[in-house]
Amino acid sequence: MPGDSDIRDVFISYARADNDARAGRSEGWITDFVATLQAEHKAATGRELTCFFDQEAIESGHDWEHRIHHGVASASAFIAFISPNYFASPWCRKEWRSWIDTEIAKHVFSEAAEPIYIVPVPGLTDSGMAPADVSAEIEKLSQVQPPREDFLRETPPVVSQLRKRQLQPVHDFYQKGREALLELDLRKTLTRLAAKVQGHKDRVTAAALADHNTFPPYNKNFTGRYEELRNLRLRLMQGSAGVVYGIQGLGGIGKTELALTYAQAYAGVYPGGYFYLRCEGMASLRQAVLALGEHAPFHDAISDEERKLEETHFRAICRCLQRRLREGRGILLVLDNVTDERLVSRQQTEELTGLDGERLHLLFTTRLEPPAGADWMPLGALPEGECMELLEKFRAFADEAERGAAAELVRGSGGWCWRWS
């Protein structure tokens, strides 16, 4: 991992083919844009915007791993210059995939990437056009380097992910060059972009400081389930009077992994803390919550006298939680492996959600069948494509024959590739 001296505000991801120096200019178009953005940021904030902006050619995967991957990991935000060339570049696709993992690690999933749309891509913003069809259109426009199979496999997920983010079109800049950077409309875009990059940096810093107990580490090779992460976020945020939401599925299917990754990805939303509570064999939510009393900030605020009785101990913990909630700090409690449905009954959960139903979220995992009318998230096996991506994170496939053998293994496992993570 990068040291403090390697930390950058933003990683610049772009296709080298889009940064040519036309019309006799010594600098490329992307170079001009980045320089102007840095000037705009300094004018707005009074401080330098540090960028990882690599302008050397990438020779190999080994080169990318040691130079670019660490650059992505060092950044607080990510700016991608989107064009047909961007999709056609295997290195840009690698950078994008690496950033998605980095967003989770930095607690800002789906927040800290800013796509700058410099050259129109047919169908990219048309949600009615299948991502695979968009990939086919890009292939017609671009000089896609072999292996073509990699392009057709890797491009649709990037298309899908970009559609969920706000694309900022600046086509005039790319058509006109440097002079467009002086125009009022584009300068307004640059000002907004500079402010957003600073905001992302502040959120990364705040999220890293979020309080938590002895929370099990999430799996850094987490792959797929991105839609499930977003859906969990929406479901928990839509509640207004006591948010309790469950992940239900067979043992070992990845329920706990998803819950832990959710807490990691969205820690910035819970500055009051995210806490892990083991619930196996427990019939009382109070019994599970008492474990919070051993967490240092809670422990120091609870007297020995209050600890003598379960009732007074529980109330003291609630007092600590409510103090954080009153300060406007959201809190997440992950209740793992609930084996008794009484633990998540309204009668028990309202003792906690009654403190502040909008800011205190309860997320539980269970093998239990949901009761009638319950809206829990059922979790099944990973799709084949996501299983393959998970395997590739451990070791890149040497060739198509090895990829084919891995695909056979995945199909034979029924998608239960989580066992290898």
Helices and strands as residue ranges (DSSP letters): G 4-6, E 8-13, G 16-18, H 29-45, E 51-52, H 61-63, I 64-68, H 69-74, E 75-82, H 84-88, H 90-105, E 113-117, H 131-141, H 148-163, E 168-169, H 171-176, G 178-182, H 184-208, H 226-238, E 243-248, H 255-265, G 267-269, E 273-278, H 285-289, G 290-294, H 296-301, H 304-307, H 310-326, E 331-338, G 341-344, H 346-353, E 360-366, E 377-378, H 384-394, H 400-413, G 417-420
